[in-house]
Amino acid sequence: MYRQVEDFLNDWSMAAEGTVQVLKAMTDDTLDQCIVEGHNSLAWLGWHLVGAAGYFSYLAGLTVPMIRQEDPVPTTAAEIVATYEKIANSIKEEAAKLSNEGLLEEVNSFKGPISKGALLRAMIDHQTHHRGQMTVLLRQAGLPVPGVLGPTKEMQ
């Protein structure tokens, strides 16, 4: 749980940068890559990260661009990357307006009442979870995996 806005901003900057690296590793030809048929594809996971960042932020009271649930998953990696970058930057700008006291305020989330600081931590954790899934799909698709939190096979 975040109690200091600066701590969230630092973590969000690093997390968003890592997510952009993973999103940029996708190619248009591999957007349909999934672990097995019928499971989440690279494109779906990338677009889900876009939507989830907007939704978590909305629940935390931040005013950021949001996609609609019914919006189709883009057919180009570049569109997913650009939309994520726009939302990620907006989150950073809006979160900078929060106060440390504001992080302790309770808001309603999909799991019930939660402090803004805890919700923002959950947003980063959720993103990290799906980003990890994406690295497996990148490897499965034969694409290089970026070293987000440490070196990958390609970096050895």
Secondary structure as UniProt FT lines:
FT   HELIX           5..25
FT   HELIX           28..30
FT   TURN            31..32
FT   TURN            37..38
FT   HELIX           42..59
FT   TURN            60..61
FT   TURN            69..70
FT   HELIX           77..95
FT   TURN            96..97
FT   HELIX           101..104
FT   STRAND          106..109
FT   TURN            110..111
FT   STRAND          112..115
FT   HELIX           116..140
FT   TURN            141..142
FT   HELIX           153..155
//
